Amino acid sequence: MKLVIDTNVLVAALRSRNGASNALLVRVLEGPAVWLCSVPMFLEYEDVLMRADFVLDTGHSRTALSTFMTDIAAAITPVDLNFLWRPQLPDPKDEMVLETAANGGADAIVTFNTKDFRAAAPRFGLDLLTPAKALERIPE
């Protein structure tokens, strides 16, 4: 299963070790699913996770977050954005998520923000999954 993981899922995973987001990242990093990521998405991950307020809120050190980003970089399958289909979504910041999924041949986008993707995802043959639903589909 090829997935694009929205930044909000990473944020939730790092805020709590008990939730579905954290369990999903552990499972994906162990290998049964393919994590698709483009350069713009990776840069957004890094920007959000390294913000001072996020570091303070979560108690993670910048060094630990940097190591986490290195682990992500090693685990992802890079996606080149050869085609852009803007605008498709109500929030322009979500366009890179959809474009990564479409260009990478993803099966699904994993996000808490399913409503903003709901109209466009079917046009690209993409499922929209919350982390809990994605966990149900990925074998252990």
C-alpha positions as MATLAB code, in Angstrom:
seq = 'MKLVIDTNVLVAALRSRNGASNALLVRVLEGPAVWLCSVPMFLEYEDVLMRADFVLDTGHSRTALSTFMTDIAAAITPVDLNFLWRPQLPDPKDEMVLETAANGGADAIVTFNTKDFRAAAPRFGLDLLTPAKALERIPE';
ca = [
       0.000    0.000    0.000;
       1.400    3.385   -1.028;
       0.559    6.256    1.325;
       1.042    9.999    1.511;
       1.066   11.094    5.136;
      -0.159   14.606    5.863;
       1.821   16.777    8.270;
      -1.025   16.794   10.793;
      -0.499   13.053   11.282;
       3.200   13.552   12.083;
       2.312   16.274   14.553;
      -0.197   14.021   16.303;
       2.278   11.115   16.343;
       4.905   13.207   18.082;
       2.441   14.700   20.553;
       1.264   11.314   21.831;
       2.755    7.832   21.801;
      -0.659    6.338   22.538;
      -2.616    7.343   19.457;
      -3.211    5.808   16.062;
      -0.869    8.328   14.408;
       2.128    7.110   16.398;
       1.218    3.459   15.799;
       0.848    4.178   12.086;
       4.288    5.774   11.833;
       5.880    2.867   13.671;
       4.225    0.394   11.313;
       5.106    2.361    8.180;
       8.717    2.803    9.321;
       8.905   -0.964    9.856;
       8.171   -1.434    6.185;
       4.849   -3.022    5.220;
       3.672    0.179    3.491;
       5.373    2.609    1.135;
       5.574    6.199    2.406;
       5.540    8.589   -0.549;
       6.941   12.080   -0.040;
       7.889   14.987   -2.272;
      10.476   17.654   -1.540;
       7.816   20.298   -0.708;
       6.131   17.906    1.736;
       9.409   16.978    3.398;
      10.277   20.656    3.791;
       6.874   21.263    5.373;
       7.407   18.354    7.775;
      10.724   19.873    8.780;
       9.341   23.404    9.081;
       6.451   22.382   11.316;
       8.370   19.944   13.502;
      11.249   22.345   14.121;
       9.086   25.323   15.125;
       9.946   26.618   18.582;
       6.355   26.283   19.809;
       6.182   22.637   18.692;
       9.508   21.849   20.353;
       8.307   23.464   23.594;
       4.844   21.873   23.478;
       6.108   18.337   22.895;
       9.279   18.403   24.962;
      11.236   16.819   22.113;
      14.691   18.283   21.610;
      15.690   19.706   18.245;
      18.372   17.017   18.122;
      15.780   14.264   18.587;
      13.528   15.853   15.966;
      16.459   16.145   13.572;
      17.180   12.442   14.068;
      13.507   11.697   13.444;
      13.654   13.689   10.190;
      16.740   11.672    9.162;
      14.795    8.474    9.857;
      11.916    9.751    7.727;
      14.296   10.670    4.901;
      15.674    7.123    4.950;
      12.203    5.557    4.959;
      10.336    7.557    2.330;
      10.052    6.878   -1.353;
      10.736   10.193   -3.106;
       8.148   11.541   -5.529;
       8.960   13.996   -8.290;
       6.178   16.462   -8.955;
       5.971   16.299  -12.736;
       2.396   17.563  -12.948;
       0.573   20.171  -10.892;
      -3.221   20.272  -10.912;
      -3.876   23.455   -8.981;
      -6.327   24.518   -7.788;
      -8.195   21.424   -6.649;
      -8.643   22.033   -2.922;
     -10.094   24.735   -0.661;
      -6.773   25.178    1.187;
      -3.806   25.931   -1.121;
      -1.435   24.436    1.480;
      -3.051   21.023    0.912;
      -2.319   21.031   -2.822;
       1.189   19.577   -2.349;
      -0.299   16.606   -0.485;
      -2.700   15.849   -3.334;
      -0.001   16.418   -5.968;
       2.421   14.092   -4.175;
      -0.254   11.397   -4.035;
      -1.244   11.817   -7.692;
       2.326   11.931   -9.007;
       3.425    9.013   -6.821;
       0.553    6.708   -7.691;
      -0.558    6.569   -4.053;
      -3.391    4.393   -2.882;
      -4.373    6.792   -0.122;
      -3.773   10.051    1.675;
      -3.598    9.694    5.452;
      -4.901   12.838    7.144;
      -7.193   14.176    9.816;
      -8.400   16.708    7.266;
     -10.457   14.388    5.071;
     -13.220   16.908    4.390;
     -10.963   19.275    2.434;
      -9.746   16.423    0.193;
     -13.137   14.731   -0.200;
     -14.144   16.297   -3.529;
     -10.771   15.983   -5.293;
      -9.431   12.615   -4.104;
     -11.830   10.427   -6.137;
     -10.785   12.210   -9.348;
      -7.295   10.808   -8.745;
      -8.408    7.376   -7.501;
      -7.261    8.126   -3.958;
      -8.727    6.881   -0.714;
      -8.828    9.241    2.249;
      -7.921    7.575    5.508;
      -7.539    8.698    9.068;
      -4.543    7.135   10.833;
      -6.842    4.612   12.567;
      -8.364    3.528    9.238;
      -4.919    3.292    7.623;
      -3.772    1.009   10.464;
      -6.679   -1.309    9.714;
      -5.497   -1.673    6.105;
      -1.777   -2.164    6.669;
      -0.751   -5.686    7.635;
       1.277   -6.065   10.818;
];
